[in-house]
Amino acid sequence: MDKRRGAQGQSRAHLDWIAGYRPRHLDEATWAAVKPFVASCADRLALDGGAAALRVARVLARLAAWALHEGLPLDVEVVLDPDTVERFIASGLGHERSRATYRSELRRVGPLL
């Protein structure tokens, strides 16, 4: 099997970008811990590495890092639960102006995962 293809033979090239991606706001150790979760979500969403994909990856990485710090398992059903997302928005982002953007992105991708 070509390593650039998944189990069903679909192209995995859309994930090449995430191998070299690292959010600026996360240290290496935290990124190493949450990268499998973010990469799995990126795969399921078929993110292509464009500007919108990078925004989603950044939001997911920040949410996952917060969840890890809160002691939550990095499971899509737990991390992207609407109540968890609201807790993250309220306590994980504080008074940042980007709260509405984060909420919007997470509400959009949550049901897709």
Accessible surface in RSA format (square Angstrom, percent):
REM  Atomic radii and reference values for relative SASA: ProtOr
REM  Chains: A
REM  Algorithm: Lee & Richards
REM  Probe-radius: 1.40
REM  Slices: 20
REM RES _ NUM      All-atoms   Total-Side   Main-Chain    Non-polar    All polar
REM                ABS   REL    ABS   REL    ABS   REL    ABS   REL    ABS   REL
RES MET A   1   189.70  98.2 101.54  67.2  88.16 209.9 108.47  92.2  81.24 107.6
RES ASP A   2    80.15  56.1  61.41  61.1  18.74  44.3  32.75  77.1  47.40  47.3
RES LYS A   3   197.01  96.1 164.11 100.7  32.90  78.3 115.57 104.0  81.44  86.8
RES ARG A   4   112.36  47.2 110.14  56.1   2.22   5.3  50.56  69.1  61.80  37.5
RES ARG A   5   110.56  46.4 104.13  53.1   6.43  15.3  20.91  28.6  89.64  54.3
RES GLY A   6     7.29   9.0   0.00   N/A   7.29   9.0   6.94  19.0   0.36   0.8
RES ALA A   7    92.41  85.0  53.13  82.0  39.28  89.4  55.54  78.2  36.88  97.7
RES GLN A   8   153.19  85.7 116.60  85.2  36.59  87.1  63.50 135.2  89.69  68.0
RES GLY A   9    35.15  43.3   0.00   N/A  35.15  43.3  25.70  70.5   9.45  21.2
RES GLN A  10    89.69  50.2  80.27  58.7   9.42  22.4  55.06 117.2  34.63  26.3
RES SER A  11    53.74  45.4  46.28  61.8   7.45  17.2  33.72  71.8  20.01  28.0
RES ARG A  12    70.89  29.8  69.38  35.4   1.50   3.6  10.55  14.4  60.34  36.6
RES ALA A  13    40.72  37.4  31.21  48.2   9.51  21.6  31.45  44.3   9.27  24.6
RES HIS A  14    43.67  23.9  33.07  23.0  10.60  27.1  34.34  35.4   9.33  10.9
RES LEU A  15    24.36  13.6  20.87  14.9   3.48   8.8  21.19  14.9   3.16   8.5
RES ASP A  16    75.62  53.0  60.79  60.5  14.82  35.1  34.70  81.7  40.91  40.8
RES TRP A  17    50.01  20.1  29.73  14.4  20.29  47.6  42.15  22.5   7.87  12.8
RES ILE A  18     9.96   5.7   9.96   7.4   0.00   0.0   9.96   7.2   0.00   0.0
RES ALA A  19    75.05  69.0  55.30  85.3  19.74  44.9  57.85  81.5  17.20  45.6
RES GLY A  20    74.96  92.4   0.00   N/A  74.96  92.4  41.29 113.3  33.67  75.4
RES TYR A  21    37.45  17.5  28.54  16.2   8.90  23.2  31.48  23.7   5.97   7.4
RES ARG A  22   108.78  45.7  89.20  45.5  19.59  46.6  29.39  40.2  79.39  48.1
RES PRO A  23     3.54   2.6   0.00   0.0   3.54  12.9   3.47   2.9   0.07   0.5
RES ARG A  24   239.54 100.6 204.72 104.4  34.81  82.9  87.52 119.6 152.02  92.1
RES HIS A  25    77.91  42.6  40.99  28.5  36.92  94.4  46.50  47.9  31.42  36.6
RES LEU A  26    13.01   7.2  11.08   7.9   1.93   4.9  12.73   8.9   0.28   0.8
RES ASP A  27    84.13  58.9  75.91  75.6   8.22  19.4  41.91  98.6  42.22  42.1
RES GLU A  28   128.54  73.8 121.81  92.2   6.73  16.0  34.96  67.6  93.57  76.4
RES ALA A  29    79.34  72.9  62.62  96.6  16.72  38.0  70.89  99.8   8.44  22.4
RES THR A  30    36.01  25.6  31.58  32.0   4.43  10.6  15.12  20.3  20.89  31.6
RES TRP A  31    13.77   5.5  13.77   6.7   0.00   0.0  11.73   6.3   2.04   3.3
RES ALA A  32    68.54  63.0  50.50  77.9  18.04  41.0  55.70  78.4  12.83  34.0
RES ALA A  33    48.65  44.7  25.60  39.5  23.05  52.4  37.10  52.2  11.55  30.6
RES VAL A  34     0.00   0.0   0.00   0.0   0.00   0.0   0.00   0.0   0.00   0.0
RES LYS A  35    57.35  28.0  57.35  35.2   0.00   0.0  31.49  28.3  25.87  27.6
RES PRO A  36    89.87  65.5  77.29  70.5  12.57  45.7  85.22  70.4   4.64  28.9
RES PHE A  37    15.06   7.5   7.44   4.6   7.62  19.8  13.44   8.1   1.63   4.7
RES VAL A  38     0.12   0.1   0.12   0.1   0.00   0.0   0.12   0.1   0.00   0.0
RES ALA A  39    25.22  23.2  24.19  37.3   1.03   2.3  24.53  34.5   0.69   1.8
RES SER A  40    55.00  46.5  46.50  62.1   8.49  19.6  31.17  66.4  23.82  33.4
RES CYS A  41     0.24   0.2   0.15   0.2   0.08   0.2   0.08   0.2   0.15   0.2
RES ALA A  42     0.10   0.1   0.10   0.1   0.00   0.0   0.10   0.1   0.00   0.0
RES ASP A  43    40.58  28.4  32.72  32.6   7.86  18.6   3.60   8.5  36.99  36.9
RES ARG A  44   134.57  56.5  99.38  50.7  35.19  83.8  43.98  60.1  90.59  54.9
RES LEU A  45    32.00  17.8   8.76   6.3  23.23  58.4  12.72   8.9  19.28  51.9
RES ALA A  46    63.69  58.6  48.16  74.3  15.54  35.3  48.16  67.8  15.54  41.2
RES LEU A  47    21.90  12.2  19.87  14.2   2.03   5.1  21.90  15.4   0.00   0.0
RES ASP A  48   104.31  73.1  81.92  81.5  22.39  52.9  29.66  69.8  74.65  74.4
RES GLY A  49    21.57  26.6   0.00   N/A  21.57  26.6   3.95  10.8  17.62  39.5
RES GLY A  50    33.44  41.2   0.00   N/A  33.44  41.2  32.10  88.1   1.34   3.0
RES ALA A  51    83.24  76.5  65.24 100.7  18.00  40.9  68.70  96.8  14.53  38.5
RES ALA A  52    54.93  50.5  51.23  79.1   3.69   8.4  51.56  72.6   3.37   8.9
RES ALA A  53     3.56   3.3   1.59   2.4   1.98   4.5   2.12   3.0   1.44   3.8
RES LEU A  54    66.97  37.3  66.62  47.7   0.36   0.9  66.62  46.8   0.36   1.0
RES ARG A  55    81.38  34.2  80.99  41.3   0.38   0.9  17.58  24.0  63.79  38.7
RES VAL A  56     1.53   1.0   1.45   1.3   0.08   0.2   1.52   1.3   0.00   0.0
RES ALA A  57     0.04   0.0   0.00   0.0   0.04   0.1   0.04   0.1   0.00   0.0
RES ARG A  58    90.05  37.8  90.05  45.9   0.00   0.0  29.39  40.2  60.66  36.8
RES VAL A  59     1.14   0.8   1.14   1.0   0.00   0.0   1.14   1.0   0.00   0.0
RES LEU A  60     0.35   0.2   0.35   0.3   0.00   0.0   0.35   0.2   0.00   0.0
RES ALA A  61     0.00   0.0   0.00   0.0   0.00   0.0   0.00   0.0   0.00   0.0
RES ARG A  62    52.77  22.2  51.98  26.5   0.79   1.9   5.91   8.1  46.86  28.4
RES LEU A  63     0.00   0.0   0.00   0.0   0.00   0.0   0.00   0.0   0.00   0.0
RES ALA A  64     0.00   0.0   0.00   0.0   0.00   0.0   0.00   0.0   0.00   0.0
RES ALA A  65    14.23  13.1   9.62  14.8   4.61  10.5   9.99  14.1   4.25  11.2
RES TRP A  66    26.58  10.7  20.07   9.7   6.51  15.3  23.43  12.5   3.15   5.1
RES ALA A  67     0.00   0.0   0.00   0.0   0.00   0.0   0.00   0.0   0.00   0.0
RES LEU A  68    74.89  41.7  62.69  44.9  12.19  30.7  62.73  44.1  12.15  32.7
RES HIS A  69   156.99  85.8 125.65  87.3  31.35  80.2  99.73 102.8  57.26  66.6
RES GLU A  70    76.69  44.0  45.69  34.6  31.00  73.8   5.95  11.5  70.74  57.8
RES GLY A  71    65.03  80.2   0.00   N/A  65.03  80.2  34.84  95.6  30.19  67.6
RES LEU A  72    37.91  21.1  33.68  24.1   4.24  10.6  33.89  23.8   4.02  10.8
RES PRO A  73    80.46  58.6  68.54  62.5  11.92  43.3  80.21  66.2   0.25   1.5
RES LEU A  74    51.97  28.9  21.45  15.3  30.52  76.7  21.88  15.4  30.09  81.0
RES ASP A  75    64.35  45.1  60.51  60.2   3.84   9.1  18.83  44.3  45.52  45.4
RES VAL A  76    22.73  15.0  19.82  17.9   2.92   7.0  19.82  17.2   2.92   7.9
RES GLU A  77   137.38  78.9 122.85  92.9  14.53  34.6  54.86 106.1  82.52  67.4
RES VAL A  78    50.10  33.0  46.51  42.1   3.59   8.7  50.07  43.5   0.03   0.1
RES VAL A  79     0.00   0.0   0.00   0.0   0.00   0.0   0.00   0.0   0.00   0.0
RES LEU A  80    14.43   8.0   3.12   2.2  11.31  28.4   3.99   2.8  10.43  28.1
RES ASP A  81    54.85  38.4  50.34  50.1   4.51  10.7  11.65  27.4  43.20  43.1
RES PRO A  82   101.44  73.9  95.74  87.3   5.70  20.7 101.09  83.5   0.35   2.1
RES ASP A  83   109.80  76.9 106.97 106.5   2.82   6.7  29.03  68.3  80.77  80.5
RES THR A  84    12.97   9.2  12.13  12.3   0.84   2.0   0.56   0.8  12.40  18.8
RES VAL A  85     4.82   3.2   4.82   4.4   0.00   0.0   4.82   4.2   0.00   0.0
RES GLU A  86    62.60  35.9  60.23  45.6   2.37   5.7  42.79  82.8  19.82  16.2
RES ARG A  87   114.21  48.0 110.46  56.3   3.75   8.9  58.26  79.6  55.95  33.9
RES PHE A  88     0.92   0.5   0.92   0.6   0.00   0.0   0.92   0.6   0.00   0.0
RES ILE A  89     0.44   0.3   0.44   0.3   0.00   0.0   0.44   0.3   0.00   0.0
RES ALA A  90    68.38  62.9  50.38  77.7  18.00  41.0  53.06  74.7  15.33  40.6
RES SER A  91    79.98  67.6  48.10  64.2  31.88  73.4  50.07 106.6  29.91  41.9
RES GLY A  92    23.23  28.7   0.00   N/A  23.23  28.7   4.88  13.4  18.35  41.1
RES LEU A  93     4.44   2.5   0.00   0.0   4.44  11.2   1.96   1.4   2.49   6.7
RES GLY A  94    28.53  35.2   0.00   N/A  28.53  35.2  27.43  75.3   1.09   2.5
RES HIS A  95   180.40  98.6 151.39 105.2  29.02  74.2 108.76 112.1  71.64  83.4
RES GLU A  96    70.23  40.3  58.03  43.9  12.20  29.1  38.23  74.0  32.00  26.1
RES ARG A  97   238.29 100.1 204.21 104.1  34.09  81.2  89.60 122.5 148.69  90.1
RES SER A  98    38.09  32.2  31.56  42.1   6.54  15.1  33.89  72.2   4.21   5.9
RES ARG A  99    77.72  32.6  77.72  39.6   0.00   0.0   8.38  11.4  69.35  42.0
RES ALA A 100    69.40  63.8  62.51  96.5   6.89  15.7  64.01  90.1   5.40  14.3
RES THR A 101    64.73  46.0  59.39  60.2   5.34  12.7  32.24  43.3  32.48  49.1
RES TYR A 102    11.68   5.5  11.68   6.6   0.00   0.0   5.73   4.3   5.95   7.3
RES ARG A 103    60.03  25.2  60.03  30.6   0.00   0.0  16.41  22.4  43.63  26.4
RES SER A 104    69.93  59.1  60.66  81.0   9.27  21.3  30.62  65.2  39.31  55.1
RES GLU A 105    16.79   9.6  16.22  12.3   0.57   1.4   2.40   4.6  14.40  11.8
RES LEU A 106     2.51   1.4   0.38   0.3   2.13   5.3   0.38   0.3   2.13   5.7
RES ARG A 107   146.98  61.7 131.31  66.9  15.67  37.3  54.59  74.6  92.39  56.0
RES ARG A 108   122.38  51.4 108.12  55.1  14.26  34.0  71.69  98.0  50.69  30.7
RES VAL A 109     2.54   1.7   2.54   2.3   0.00   0.0   2.54   2.2   0.00   0.0
RES GLY A 110    14.68  18.1   0.00   N/A  14.68  18.1   5.53  15.2   9.15  20.5
RES PRO A 111   114.66  83.6  72.85  66.4  41.81 152.0  85.95  71.0  28.70 178.4
RES LEU A 112   111.23  61.9  83.57  59.8  27.66  69.5  87.42  61.4  23.81  64.1
RES LEU A 113    18.60  10.4   0.00   0.0  18.60  46.8  13.13   9.2   5.47  14.7
END  Absolute sums over single chains surface
CHAIN  1 A     6627.9       5191.7       1436.2       3616.5       3011.4
END  Absolute sums over all chains
TOTAL          6627.9       5191.7       1436.2       3616.5       3011.4
